[in-house]
Amino acid sequence: MKKKISMLLAILMLITIIPTAFADGAKEMKAVKSSQKITLDKEVVEVAAYNIAGSNYLKLRDVATIMTGKKKQFNIDYNAERKLIVVETGKPYTKLESDLKPIKEASAKAILSEKEIILNGDDEDIDTAFINESNYVKLRDIAKIANFYVGYDEASQTVILKSDEAYLDNDDKNDDKDDDDDKEDKKDDDKKVSELSIYDLYEFDGDKDNILEDIKENNYTLINLWSTASKESIDELTAIAKLEEEYDDKEDKAGNDRLGVIGIVMDIAPYKEGLSEKEAADRKAAIAKASEALKNAKVDYDNYTLSTEAKEHFDKIAKTYPTSIIVDKTGKVVKTIEGTKGYEELKKIVDIYVILR
């Protein structure tokens, strides 16, 4: 009877088959060489891994190699007639010359699609990540296949594998703890959100806005702090406009926008009630200058002027213009980008947060 294993990714075949066309539902994502240490039964193991969307992906054969001789060992074979990978748990694996080779590229393109394998005699549907002519699988999903423990130590950034503990047993053991952790995370997020009252800004026409509402709609938001008096700031607007267009309407599986973009013009005087005639005229002229720069750069994302409170906050962040910050949906700053960046450099920085986290 055919079974479905959810979230299984990538298997290296005995004979690599390069697809001429991707299956329905295939998608492309960026894979980055993982720098995390991996231990097996408290011993460091040298096994190559890619990071995709925050998860480690390894070659199934590499994991079979390091698990051979352990309680949770498994073998990999190939059914030539059906052209399917065969996985048998509890059996030793014979290492091939191509196994445990290091990854040379810092990043690569990954094609995610579904394939079929034979697991202990049953047909299984799995998801695969095809990278540089090899197939990779999410480490946690390999653990589900062979039923071994996989965990993570945040302090040392170490992936922990245990060959004498079951995967499902570990999940059950941590259910209550995970629930408690989720509650604590929710409290922390609520606290961060409540601190965003200082982000009150003003649209060019004087309407008050709180960018928290914009930020909450995106997984991450790039906030560009720029000045009309800075040529470098104005030059960078075109690159940021292109970046915003690139990510416009791109969503994750949950339907959340991956990236939003907001601009804040730092050299326009903070809006306040009762502006003098001269202050109002100066502000109007500064807004006209900013609007012209945005029009020339074909900017389609919202730009704002400061409130007094927001100016005090952002002045502490922007030591030079332009400066951009990447914030998560709670408003927490995860990256500060100082100085002018081109489109390619900006996209490389943003991808780390938007695609891989």
N, C-alpha and C positions, 0 to 999 in steps of 0.2 A: 504494500500500500504506500502510495506516495505521501511524503511528509513535507512540511515547510519549516525550515529553520530560519527564523527572522534575523536580519542584520548580519548574515555571514558574508564576509567579503574576501574574495580573491584566493585562488589556488594556483600554485605553480604546477603545470602538467609535466609529466615525464617527457613528453614531446610538446614543445611550445607551439601553439597554433595561433597565428596572427589573423584576427577577423578581418574580412574584406568589407563588412558592413556591420554596424552596431545594431544590437537587438532593440526592440521597442522599449522605450523608457530609459535608454542609456543616456548618461550625462557626463559632461567633462568637469573635473575639478582639479585644483592645484594640490600637488603632493610635495611636502618639504621633508628633507632628511631629518629624522628625529635625533635629538641630542640627549634624550633621557637614558639613564643607566638601567639595565635590566639584570635582575638577579634570579637565579633558580636555586631553590633550597639554600638561600643565603650566600651563594657563590655568584660572582659576576660572570655573565655570559656575553660573548661578543657575537651579537646577532643583529643584522641590519634591519632598520625599520623606517618607514615613511610615516609622517603625520598628515592626516587628512581630516579637516574639520574637527580637530582636537583629539582625534583617536589615533593610536598606533596601528599600523598595518605591516604585517610580516609575510614572508613566503611560508606557506604551509610546510614545505619540505625542510626549511630551516628550523622550524619549531619541532618537527618530527626528529631532526638530527639531535638537538639538545635534550629531547625527552627520551631518547633511546636508552634502555636500561633502567628507566625509572618506572614507578608504579603506574603512571598514566601514559606510558609509551603508546605510539600508534604508527602504523605502516601506511605507506602510500604506494599505489600501483596504478596501472593504466589498462583499461578495457579497450583494446584496439578495435574490436568489432563495433562497439557502441560509441567509441571515441569519447569515453568518460573517465574521469579520475575515480579511483577506488580507494576509499579510506577504511581501514580496519583497526579498531581500537584494541589495545592490549597486546599488540604484536610489535616486535622490534623493527626498526627501519635501518636499511643499509645506506649509508651516506654516499652521495654522488660527488664527483669532482666539482660540480657547479654549485654545491650547497655552501652556505655561510660565506658567500662572497660579499665584501663590503660595498656600500653604495658610494659611487664617485660623485654623482651630481647633487648639488645642494637643493635643487627643486626639479620637478618634472610634471608632465601632464598625466592625469589619471582618468581613465574612462571607466565609469561605473556601470555595470550591467548584470543581468541575472544569468546564471548557468546552472547546469545539472551535474550532480556527482552521485556516486553510489557509496553510501555510508552503511557499513555492516550489513550489506545485502539489500538495503532499501534505497530507492531513488529519492534524492533530496534536491529541492530547489535552493540555490544559494545566490547571493549577490557577489559579483567579482569586481575588483579594481585592477585594470590592465595598465601597467606602468613599464615603459621601456621594454616591451616584448615579453614581460613576465606578469603573472597574476599574483596578487597579494590579498590577504584576508585580515580583517580586523582581529587583533589579538584576543579580545574578549570573546569573539565568536569562535576562534580556534579552541579556546578554553571550554566553550560549550560542547564542541564536538568531542574532545578528548576527556572532558569532565575533570579539569584541574583548576586549582585556585589561581586567580589573578587579582592583584590589588595594586595600590599606588601609595607611596609615601611622599606627601607634598613637600615636607621639609627638605628632603634630600633629592627630590625629583627622581625617584627610583621606582621602576615598575617591578613588582614583586610576584614571582611565580613560585608555587609550591606543588610538588608532584605527589605529595601524600594527602592532599586535601581536595575535596570535590568542589566543583564550581557551584552547583546548586546549594550544597550545604552552606557554603560561604554566604550566598545571597540570603538564605533563610536566617542565618545567624545575625546578619546586619540589618534586617528589615526594620526593627524597632529603632536602631541607632540612626538609620537613614531618615526615618520619619522625624526624629528629634532634630537632626541636622537641617532638614528642610524648613522646620519651624524657625530655627535660629537664623537661617539665611533670609527667610521672609522678613524677620524683624530688622535685620541689617539693611535689607533693600528698602524697607519702609522708612528707615532713618535717613538713608541717603537721599531718597526722593524728597523728604520733608525739608532738606537743606537747600533745595533748588529754588527757594523763593527769591534768592539773590539774583536769579537769572532774568528778572523782569526787564524787558527791552521795549523799544518803540519802533514801529514801522515808520517809513519815511514820511507818511502823512500824519504822524503823531499818535496813531492808535497804539495803545499799550498791549503788549503781548508777553506771554511767558513761554519760553522755548521748551519748557518741560513737556508741553503737550506735543511738540514736534519730536522731541527726543524719544518719548515713550513709544512712538510708532515704529522706531527703527531698532534693530539689534545694536547698531553702532551709528554714531553721528560724527561727521567731521565738521568742526567749527573753525572757520577761517577768520583770524583776527588781522585786519589789514588797514592800511592808511592811504588816503588819497595823496599824501605828501611823499609816499614811498614808491619810486618807480619800480622797485623789485616787487612790491605788493601788486601793483597794477599788471605787471608782466605775468605774474603767476595766476591771475584770474582766469586766463584762457585754459590753462592746464586743469584747474579745479572745475571749471565748467564742463570740460571734456570728461573728467572723472565722474561728475554727477550724472552726466548723460549715460555713461557706461553702466552705472548701477541703478539707474532709474527703473523702477518696477521689478527689480530682481528680488525675489522672495525666497525664504527658506521653506522647509517642508511644512512648518506651522503657519505659513502665510505672513510672516513678519518681514518687513523690508530689511534687506541686509545692511544698507547704508543710506543715510540721509546726509545732506550737506546744508550748512547754514553759514552765512557771512555776517560779520559784525564790523562796522566801520568805526575804528577806534579814534579817529581825529575829528569826528563830529561832536560838538559840545553836547553833554547830556541834556536830555529834554527835561524841562521843568515848567510848572505853571508860572504865569506872569513874566514871561521873557520881555526884556526891553526891546524897543524898536530895532536897535543896532544888533542885539543878540539874535533876534528873530531873523534879521536880514543875513547875518553871517551864517547862521545855521542853514538857511534856505540856499545860500550860495554853495556851502559845503555839500549839501545833499545833491544839488544839481551836478556838481563835479563828480560825486560818487556815482550817480545815476548814469552819467555819460560813460564813465569807465566800465561799468557793468554792461551797458548796452554794446559798447565796442567789443567786449570780450564774449558777447552772446551768452551772458549768465542767465540761467532760468531758475535758480534757486533763491530762496528768500534771504534778504539782507536787512540788518537792523541797525539802529543807533542805540546808544547806551542810556541807561538810567544812572543816576549817581552811584547807587549801590553796586550795580553791575560793573561800572568803570573801576571802582576800587578793587573789585574781585579780579577782573581780567587784566588790570595793570600789573598785578602781581605775577601773572602768568606770562604776559608778552614782554620780554626783555628787548625784543627787536621786532621789526615788521618786514615781511609777514611772519606770523606764528600761527600754526594750526594745532588744534588739540583734537584727539579722538576720544569720545566719551561713550560709555555703554548706556543702556536705556534708563539707568538710574541717575545718570549724570556724572558718574565717577570717571575721572580722567585716566585713560589707560596708555596714552601716548602723547607726547609733546613733540611737534615738528617745527624746528626753528629755521628761518631763512627760506629763500626761494627754492622751490623744487619743480622739476619738469613733470610732465604727465606720467612717464614711465616710472620715475622714482617714487612719485606719490602712490601710484597703483601698487607698486611692490610693497610699500609700507602698509597700505590699507589692506591688501590681501591677507596679510598675516593675521589681522584681527577679524576681518569680515568673513573670510573663507575658512580659516583654520581654527577658529575658536568657537 
